[in-house]
Structures are given as structure tokens and as C-alpha cells.
Amino acid sequence: RAAAGLRGPDHQCDDNLLTGNWYSLPDPGRCPPGRDPFFHNCTWTATRLKTIAATCLLDRAFAAACDLDRRAPFRRAALLLRDAFFSPTACPDLSPSFHPNPTPPSPPDDSPPTSADP
């Protein structure tokens, strides 16, 4: 989808070559860890690249780049964001143990005890 209003009301569902397309990824469609959307009853998965501090990005004049770009496709800001993740002087990874698909806690067992339970 194109961003709402970017190309007018009749073009929101067209391909958007200026800024790229937006894909909604609803949480109920997320695949459990280790599951592939092609073979399981889920629609998407994510792979964590890294987690950076917003201050590191802002220290690179990210807000100023957005102001200079003024509107999509935000080329200056996109380059700064890319460099913050991948350049030789990239922002440090803050959370190497972060996992994009944490296993949710199991619900409490509210079932009545069986005769085998003490």
C-alpha cells in the first residue's frame, strides 16, 4: 500500500515506487520460533538485525535530515538510518540477547485436578 494521502485517495492500493510499499503484519499471523510461513499455519516471521539507541541515530543528525527531506522518500534520513545499522562506524548493538519472537508465557492451568493428582 502507498502511504495514505501520498498519491491521492484513488491510489492508496497501487504500487508506490516513490517510497515503497507498506505491508501490515498482524501479530496473530506471527509464526512461532523456528516455524516457516510456507509450511505452517502462520503468515510472517522476523529476523532481528540489531537494536540501536535512538540517541545514536539522533546524534547523526537524523531529525535534521528528516527536516531537510521534508517529505517521502526521505533519502537523506534513509541513508543515515542505513549507516547507523551497517557502516563501519555504525551504532553499537544494544541487546544481543533480544529475540524478535519471544515465547509467550503459558497460560495458567485452570483445569480441575484429576484422580491421579494428590
N, C-alpha and C positions, 0 to 999 in steps of 0.2 A: 504494500500500500504506500502511496505517497503521503507525506505529512498533510494533515487536514489544512486546507486553505492555501497550500503552497502553489498549486496549479489551478485552483478554482474548484467549485463544487462538483463539476462533471468529470473530474479526472482523478479522484482520490484512489480508485482501484486500478489505475493504469500503472505500467512500469514507470519508475521515476529515475531516469538516467542522471538527473542533476544531483540528487542526494542519496540515491539508493532506495531500496525497498525496506519496509518495516514488516517484520513478522512477529505476531503475537504468540507467545509461548505460555499458555496457561499452566499453572502448577499441577493440576490433576493429570496432565499429559506427560509429566516428567517420568523418565524411565528410572527404575530403581538402580542403585550402583551395580555396575557390571552387566547391565542389560542393554541390548541393542534395539533401537526402534524398529529395525527391519524384521526382527524375529520375535518380538514380544508385543504385548498389548499396551504400548505406550507410543508417544509421538515425538519426543525430543530428549536429548541429553546434552550436557555441557562439559567442557573440559576447561579447568582453571588454567589460566596463563600465569597470572601473578596478581598480587594485591599491592597497590601503592597508596601512599598517603596523599590526600588532596592537597596538603601544603606543598608537597614536592611538585605537583603539577602546577599549582598557582605560582610557586617560585620561578617557574619557567615562563611567566607572563601569559599563562593560558587565558585568563579573563580578558587581558588586553587584546589578545589575538581574536577572541570572540567579538569584542567590540569593533575591531578593525574590519573583520569579515562582514559584520552587520547582518548577514542572513545566510541561509544554506547556499552552497555546500560547505561553508566554514573550512576552507582549505588550510589557512594558517593554523587554526586550532587543531585540525585533524593531524597535521604534521607534528605539532608539539605533543599531542597525545601519543602518537606512534613512537616518537623519540623517547617519551617518558617510560615507555614499556620496553623498547628494543634497542636503543642506541648504546654505544659503549659507555656513555655517561648516564644511563637510564636510572630511574628512581629505584631504590632498593625494594626488594620483595619483603613485605612486612609479615606475611603469615604463611610460611612454607607448609604448615600442617593443615591449612584450610582445605576443606573438601567441598566441592560445589553441590554434591548430592548427599548431605548428611543423612544418616539413617534415623528416621524419626523414632522417638521412644515408643515402646509397645504400650498399647492401652492397658489399663488395669484389668485384671481378670475378675469379672463380676459374676462368673458362673457359680452356681451353688456347689458346695462340696459333694463329692461322690462318696459312696460307702467305703472306698479304699482309703479316703483321707482320714487322718487321725482326728 
